Amino acid sequence: MGDDAERETTDTTAPTVSSTDPADGATDVAINAEFTVIFSEAMDASTITAATFTMTGPDETAMAGTRAFDAGNNTATFAPTGDLTSDTEFTVTITTGVEDLAGNALASNFVWTFTTAPGTSTPAATAPTVSSTSPADRATGVAINRRIAATFSGGMNASSVVAAFTVTGPGETPVIGTVAHDVRSDIATFTPEIDLTQDTLHTATITTEAMDLAGSALASDFVWTFTTGITPDATAPLVNLTIPANAATGVVINTIITATFSEAMNPSTITAASLMLVGPGETPVFGDVTYAAVGTTASITPAGNLTPGGSYTATITTAVQDLAGNALAVNKSWTFTTAASAPAGDNAAPAVSSTNPADTATDVPINQRINATFSEAMNPLTLSTAHYTVTGPGATSVTGTVSYDVPSSIATFVPTTDLAPNVLFTARITTGVKDLAGNALATEFVWTFTTADTPAGQAPVDLQSATTFAILAGAGVTNVNNPGTIINGDIGTSPTPAVGGFPPGVLNGTLHASDPIAELAKLDLTTAYNDAAGRSINVVTIADGELGGLTLAPGLYMSAPGSFAITSVDLTLDAQGDANAVYVFQMPSSTLTVGNGRQVILSGGAKASNIFWQVGSSATLGTTSVFKGTIMADQAITLETGATLDGRALARIAAVSLDTNVITIPAP
């Protein structure tokens, strides 16, 4: 019996190559670069040798160099002895001589090519940059049990990143933790040894000790801050969007398959074992599996074109986790069918459709984020500070990060500080950005704008510790005993502790019934409610309070009669290409009423996370209505049968009532 158990657990699965740097077919590769290959599992380092990991140049001339294996990242690196020949194609081969720890060999040789950049001299060193962070700079309500992550613009030296990444808490007290660098995604992750201090400003720093694979260091220390909330994150991540969509047909055969999550994920959990693709006859499709923090998107890039007219199934398993260690609740699978004709590949270059601010715009607020809308879905891994830059005045680089809103295909450059007033700035997107078929921008896209001398626009309402709550109430929460109710986020109620209908309702989060956490969240809700109610600059008054049939730009809106309704037709909120635009709706004395089947439609990059409804009394979402944004009601909130809310239902005094509803805290 013991022998049978041993046979059942024996590893007989061949390892695969998950990704390479540079990618197959890459051009303009630096002549002094190092080359990496990442495997799908732990490998036997003794099998990675000069005989099994080779590089050849013109006439199949073998290139001399050293090889190393990083067991922590399952990564093999080849460092050529000297600079490579410029403007030349090279071939790298991993043979079937490499084996995993169980002795399983690669099923077949893995071969990829790249071409070096033209020119005969070693290229000038370009300092790497930090492309994005999670949490974002100045974020509030950050879960106390989460990891801190930073994404770099190019291949980094892992040991230098580990040494350069620190986090401090109150009084500059060092936070004890460990740092890991995921080579595939170029994400460094700081894991605190214990939970972070509640309700406290923390500072994360990556020093100039961090270097890329060519030995170039960060030009200056990169520093960002965030403030913790009072609760850990116990909410499982969700898959919000897939490309191709489920049941899609006519899919191009050279597409990348992507899945966008509801929050930042732990890159080390997204591997060839947790994101898989199978084709006709359940045949596995091998390819590079990667994760892009810019866009919170996992992707698999097939090693070759898919079969025309083939049916494919992609699966993400419960092995993937967010930065707090919460796993996907259930496996997520979706299917699609490729186009039937063989030449159905996408070879068209993407384009920048619009920008915000527009080219040559003047009087741009100094707190403006710089947005570019693309003509199609883009590969988030290519959207970094290496390919999206802002300069001004003159050639002075603006320090910032890049974000990407997948549903709207909007990339945003977020300056670390306010822009200089009355200055001409230049934004540039290079041909390094690519679509999901690997097509690059045909030419570099450049536009300019001139700042004003003041900030402008609405700032988001700071919910502080109430951020993690999908539902917050003063007099309890009731669900009409229906298992169709799903709450993705925390539930809190105070002072009344009563919560009914969970189960059978499903709570993907934590229940806080009249505990200190719920009490503090209620206080923070009151502060946020008063903030929204007290705003008056550039307010737009809606005379009759009816929002149905309107298309509204970002801004502050107040109802003249004291109440808002969406009853006649749907409401459209058009952010006009600004993925960070904010809407605040004020109902000074009365209600918010959404009719049966009515919807709030988001366009132009508008996000539910930046929409706030301050309700003077109570809010009602009608049967099967679809609503967006955070509702902050003085009294009660009622969701009638089948209503869905991408946002939060936060009631200060009375109850929140549910009946077969789905409420999901919106992605940032």
HELIX and SHEET records of a PDB file:
HELIX    1   1 GLY A    2  THR A    9  1                                   8    
HELIX    2   2 ALA A   45  THR A   47  5                                   3    
HELIX    3   3 PRO A   58  GLU A   60  5                                   3    
HELIX    4   4 ALA A  158  ALA A  164  1                                   7    
HELIX    5   5 PRO A  170  GLU A  172  5                                   3    
HELIX    6   6 PRO A  267  THR A  269  5                                   3    
HELIX    7   7 PRO A  280  GLU A  282  5                                   3    
HELIX    8   8 PRO A  380  THR A  382  5                                   3    
HELIX    9   9 GLN A  464  THR A  468  5                                   5    
HELIX   10  10 PRO A  516  GLY A  534  1                                  19    
HELIX   11  11 ALA A  608  ASN A  610  5                                   3    
SHEET    1   A 4 VAL A  17  ASP A  21  0                                        
SHEET    2   A 4 PHE A  35  PHE A  39 -1                                        
SHEET    3   A 4 THR A  75  PRO A  80 -1                                        
SHEET    4   A 4 GLY A  65  ASP A  70 -1                                        
SHEET    1   B 4 ALA A  26  VAL A  29  0                                        
SHEET    2   B 4 PHE A 110  THR A 116  1                                        
SHEET    3   B 4 GLU A  89  ILE A  94 -1                                        
SHEET    4   B 4 PHE A  53  THR A  56 -1                                        
SHEET    1   C 4 VAL A 130  SER A 134  0                                        
SHEET    2   C 4 ILE A 148  PHE A 152 -1                                        
SHEET    3   C 4 ILE A 187  PRO A 192 -1                                        
SHEET    4   C 4 GLY A 177  ASP A 182 -1                                        
SHEET    1   D 4 ALA A 139  VAL A 142  0                                        
SHEET    2   D 4 PHE A 222  THR A 228  1                                        
SHEET    3   D 4 LEU A 201  ILE A 206 -1                                        
SHEET    4   D 4 PHE A 165  THR A 168 -1                                        
SHEET    1   E 4 VAL A 239  ILE A 243  0                                        
SHEET    2   E 4 ILE A 257  PHE A 261 -1                                        
SHEET    3   E 4 THR A 297  PRO A 302 -1                                        
SHEET    4   E 4 GLY A 287  ALA A 292 -1                                        
SHEET    1   F 4 ALA A 248  VAL A 251  0                                        
SHEET    2   F 4 LYS A 332  THR A 338  1                                        
SHEET    3   F 4 SER A 311  ILE A 316 -1                                        
SHEET    4   F 4 LEU A 275  VAL A 278 -1                                        
SHEET    1   G 4 VAL A 352  ASN A 356  0                                        
SHEET    2   G 4 ILE A 370  PHE A 374 -1                                        
SHEET    3   G 4 ILE A 410  PRO A 415 -1                                        
SHEET    4   G 4 GLY A 400  ASP A 405 -1                                        
SHEET    1   H 4 ALA A 361  VAL A 364  0                                        
SHEET    2   H 4 PHE A 445  THR A 451  1                                        
SHEET    3   H 4 LEU A 424  ILE A 429 -1                                        
SHEET    4   H 4 TYR A 388  THR A 391 -1                                        
SHEET    1   I 7 VAL A 506  ASN A 508  0                                        
SHEET    2   I 7 ILE A 486  ASN A 488  1                                        
SHEET    3   I 7 VAL A 662  THR A 664  1                                        
SHEET    4   I 7 THR A 644  ALA A 651  1                                        
SHEET    5   I 7 PHE A 469  ALA A 473  1                                        
SHEET    6   I 7 ASP A 490  THR A 493  1                                        
SHEET    7   I 7 LEU A 511  ALA A 513  1                                        
SHEET    1   J 7 VAL A 499  GLY A 500  0                                        
SHEET    2   J 7 VAL A 477  ASN A 479  1                                        
SHEET    3   J 7 VAL A 656  LEU A 658  1                                        
SHEET    4   J 7 ILE A 637  LEU A 639  1                                        
SHEET    5   J 7 ALA A 619  LEU A 621  1                                        
SHEET    6   J 7 LEU A 592  VAL A 594  1                                        
SHEET    7   J 7 PHE A 564  ILE A 566  1                                        
SHEET    1   K 9 VAL A 506  ASN A 508  0                                        
SHEET    2   K 9 ILE A 486  ASN A 488  1                                        
SHEET    3   K 9 VAL A 662  THR A 664  1                                        
SHEET    4   K 9 THR A 644  ALA A 651  1                                        
SHEET    5   K 9 VAL A 626  ALA A 633  1                                        
SHEET    6   K 9 ILE A 611  VAL A 615  1                                        
SHEET    7   K 9 TYR A 583  MET A 587  1                                        
SHEET    8   K 9 GLY A 555  SER A 559  1                                        
SHEET    9   K 9 VAL A 539  ILE A 542  1                                        
SHEET    1   L 3 THR A 551  LEU A 552  0                                        
SHEET    2   L 3 LEU A 571  ASP A 574  1                                        
SHEET    3   L 3 VAL A 600  SER A 603  1                                        
END                                                                             
